[in-house]
Amino acid sequence: MEWLYISPLKSSDAIFEYESLVNYSFPDDFKECVRQNNGANPGPEVFISWHGKRKRKRVLNNLFSFNKEDKSTIWHYNDWKGDNPV
């Protein structure tokens, strides 16, 4: 997968700061993906995943950015404060 329009993290603590706010720790592989591809769009957006023996098309438009000032930032789209665990 190729990542397009990467917005480099402005702070190495941005992910940790967000995790602390929502009282949730993202998986290490997700955090590494964000460190390398923050806010980026994948190419292609449509990909195939497997659910048992069934192929399924999936779509991923972009990763949210962890930079507070970016347009598509996780800070604007998520108001969850960790008080309603799923």
Secondary structure, 3 states (H helix, E strand, C coil): CEEECCCCCCCCCHHHHHHHHHCCCCCHHHHHHHHHHCCCEEECCEEEEEECCEEEEEECCCCCECCCCCCCEHHHHCCCCCCCCC
